[in-house]
Structure formats: C-alpha cells, structure tokens
Amino acid sequence: MSQVGSAKALTFILVAANPAPPAIDDNTWTVKVLDSSGSPLSNATLSIKTWMPDHGHGSPETPMATPNADATYDVQPLYLFMNGLWQITITAQAGAASDTATFSFCVGG
C-alpha cells in the first residue's frame, strides 16, 4: 500500500504490517519512503501520529520510527486500543524534502 505525500515530494509505502490487517493492541509497521525520483530515503527523520477522528483522540503510546539497513523504517508501537477508524499520519524530513501522508484503517468489529 502506498500514499503520495500531501506536498507530492515523497511517497510512503507500507511494506509490512504485523498483525495484518491492523488490530487492537500493539502493531508494528515497516515503511519505506521514496524521494521524487523514486529512490529510497535512508536518512529521513520520521514522526508518527495516531488519531481516531470519530473520537477526537490519539493513542496514549507514542510510536517511534527506527531505521533499518535496507532503507526501511520500523514503526512501533502503533497501539490501537479501540475499535473504529484510525488514521496513522507519517511525516518524513530528509534534507530539504519534507512531506506527510495518512493511512486510514478500520480496526476491530
């Protein structure tokens, strides 16, 4: 699954999710960020925000992004503690390039 960033400068790819699809409790994602030429960014700083738009709150846990040797980033913990629509917003900064993308998932029954 991929999303072009809102500024159209970067592309965000959800490479793997554990569990898949996202579920209640701790989730771990592996994401890749591509620059405008399609090359992976291995030196980006990522920040992640969880949000439930229907309830007006995020998760009590703050997810962190850890870079991997293959130019991907592990994002954890994505603590999704309620059923409903969750928005996971990823912002990446690398040099002059900065962009944001949001992935939306309905969790639970």
RAFEN-V331724 format. One record per residue. N is the residue number from 1. RES is the residue in three letters. SS is DSSP state (hx for helix, st for strand, lp for the rest). PHI is phi as a letter, one per 40 degrees, with the letter a starting at -180 (none if undefined). OMEGA is omega in whole degrees, 0 to 359 (999 if undefined). Layout:
# RAFEN-V331724
n: <N & N>
res: <RES & RES>
ss: <SS & SS>
phi: <PHI & PHI>
omega: <OMEGA & OMEGA>
This chain:
# RAFEN-V331724
n: <1 & 2 & 3 & 4 & 5 & 6 & 7 & 8 & 9 & 10 & 11 & 12 & 13 & 14 & 15 & 16 & 17 & 18 & 19 & 20 & 21 & 22 & 23 & 24 & 25 & 26 & 27 & 28 & 29 & 30 & 31 & 32 & 33 & 34 & 35 & 36 & 37 & 38 & 39 & 40 & 41 & 42 & 43 & 44 & 45 & 46 & 47 & 48 & 49 & 50 & 51 & 52 & 53 & 54 & 55 & 56 & 57 & 58 & 59 & 60 & 61 & 62 & 63 & 64 & 65 & 66 & 67 & 68 & 69 & 70 & 71 & 72 & 73 & 74 & 75 & 76 & 77 & 78 & 79 & 80 & 81 & 82 & 83 & 84 & 85 & 86 & 87 & 88 & 89 & 90 & 91 & 92 & 93 & 94 & 95 & 96 & 97 & 98 & 99 & 100 & 101 & 102 & 103 & 104 & 105 & 106 & 107 & 108 & 109>
res: <MET & SER & GLN & VAL & GLY & SER & ALA & LYS & ALA & LEU & THR & PHE & ILE & LEU & VAL & ALA & ALA & ASN & PRO & ALA & PRO & PRO & ALA & ILE & ASP & ASP & ASN & THR & TRP & THR & VAL & LYS & VAL & LEU & ASP & SER & SER & GLY & SER & PRO & LEU & SER & ASN & ALA & THR & LEU & SER & ILE & LYS & THR & TRP & MET & PRO & ASP & HIS & GLY & HIS & GLY & SER & PRO & GLU & THR & PRO & MET & ALA & THR & PRO & ASN & ALA & ASP & ALA & THR & TYR & ASP & VAL & GLN & PRO & LEU & TYR & LEU & PHE & MET & ASN & GLY & LEU & TRP & GLN & ILE & THR & ILE & THR & ALA & GLN & ALA & GLY & ALA & ALA & SER & ASP & THR & ALA & THR & PHE & SER & PHE & CYS & VAL & GLY & GLY>
ss: <lp & st & st & st & lp & lp & lp & lp & lp & lp & st & st & st & st & st & st & st & st & lp & lp & lp & lp & lp & lp & st & st & st & st & st & st & st & st & st & st & lp & lp & lp & lp & lp & st & lp & lp & lp & lp & st & st & st & st & st & st & st & st & lp & lp & lp & lp & st & lp & lp & lp & lp & lp & lp & st & st & st & st & lp & lp & lp & lp & st & st & st & st & st & st & st & st & st & lp & lp & lp & st & st & st & st & st & st & st & st & st & st & st & lp & lp & st & st & st & st & st & st & st & st & st & st & st & lp & lp>
phi: <none & b & b & c & c & c & c & g & c & b & b & b & b & c & c & a & b & b & c & b & c & d & b & c & h & c & b & b & b & b & b & b & b & b & c & c & c & g & c & c & c & c & b & c & b & b & b & b & b & c & a & b & c & c & b & g & a & b & c & c & c & b & c & b & b & b & c & b & c & c & g & b & b & c & b & a & c & c & c & b & b & b & c & h & c & b & b & b & b & b & b & b & b & a & g & c & c & a & a & b & b & b & b & b & a & c & b & g & c>
omega: <179 & 178 & 171 & 181 & 183 & 178 & 181 & 179 & 183 & 174 & 182 & 182 & 173 & 185 & 181 & 176 & 177 & 0 & 176 & 355 & 179 & 185 & 176 & 179 & 183 & 176 & 174 & 176 & 168 & 182 & 174 & 179 & 180 & 176 & 186 & 178 & 178 & 178 & 179 & 175 & 180 & 185 & 183 & 169 & 182 & 169 & 187 & 177 & 173 & 183 & 171 & 184 & 181 & 182 & 178 & 178 & 175 & 179 & 176 & 179 & 177 & 179 & 178 & 177 & 180 & 181 & 176 & 182 & 182 & 179 & 170 & 180 & 173 & 180 & 179 & 351 & 169 & 185 & 180 & 193 & 181 & 170 & 174 & 181 & 175 & 173 & 178 & 182 & 180 & 176 & 179 & 177 & 176 & 184 & 180 & 182 & 177 & 181 & 183 & 174 & 180 & 174 & 181 & 180 & 171 & 185 & 174 & 186 & 999>
